[in-house]
Amino acid sequence: MDYGSRSPFLAGLLSLLFPGLGHAYCGEAKRGLILFIVLFAARAFAFSLGLLPYQIFNVAAMDLVLLSIYLFVIIDSVRIARPLRYAYLLKRYN
């Protein structure tokens, strides 16, 4: 058995660079994939709103939603990595 440790800082950084990657780093690949899909769907919805006649409220509201989802992904990966700082059983994809 291989044991490793997971850095909360690195988990947050990976999620910042590519949402969901920090979760895979922490052994929660399925959760990371789901959060990536949610963020992708929110971006697609924001793009579809951009095709409507320009309204500043729509743009501001979707920017706030996207920022909230993005922050949740980063904070969630850091929260998952904290208890794994010392001992983590490496998975096949790690």
Secondary structure, DSSP 8 states (H G I E B T S, - for coil): --EE---HHHHHHHHHHSTTHHHHHTT-HHHHHHHHHHHHHHHHHHHHHHTSS--HHHHHHHHHHHHHHHHHHHHHHHHHHGGGSS-EE--TT-
